[in-house]
């Protein structure tokens, strides 16, 4: 909410989403095959908005970084 000074504490992590590891695996396979995965593709596959697709893709990238 804009103007109310609300912010999320950094200690709170986003809720677990079963789609993230699946997208992370797809992302890793795509990178190995020199392909890309776009937010639009993720949004279409999971029937979500493009913004949610962007968030899922970002979470999948973070998931991959944590595993390294």
N, C-alpha and C positions, 0 to 999 in steps of 0.2 A: 504494500500500500504506500503510495507516494506521499511524502510529506509527514508521515507519522513517526519517522525515525526508527522504523522496524528494521531489524537485520537479523539474519540467522547466525547463531554462534558458530564459529569455525569447527567446534568439536562435534557438531551434528553432521553426520554423513547422510547422503541420500539413501532412501530405502533400497533394499536389495531388489534387483530386478532380474528375473530369470533370463531375460533377453540379452543382457550384457555379455555373459560368457559366450553365448552363441554368436553374437555379432563380433566379439573379439576373435573367435576362431575363424570366422569368415574373413575378417580383416587380415589376420595373419596369413591365411591361404592366398588371399588376393595379392598381398604384398610379395609373397614368395613367387607368385606367377606374374609379377609386374603388372598388376591390374589395380584398379581403385574401387573403393566402395564409397558411395556418396550418401549424403543425408537424404536426398530424394529417394534413392533406392531403398534405404532403411524405412523411410516413412511409408513408401508404397507397400513394402513387404509386410509391415506390421499394422498397416491401416491407421497411421497416426499422422499428426501434422508434421510439416517439414521441421519446425522448431524442435519437436520431440525427437524426430530423427537425428537432428544435430546433437541433442543432449545424449541420446543413446550411443551415437558414434563417439562422442567425447568420452563417455564413461567406458566404452569398449577400449579405446586407446589407453586410458588410464589403467584399466584392468591388465592390459598387455605390459605396460611399463612396470607395474607392481610385481608381475610374474618374472621379470628379468632380473 
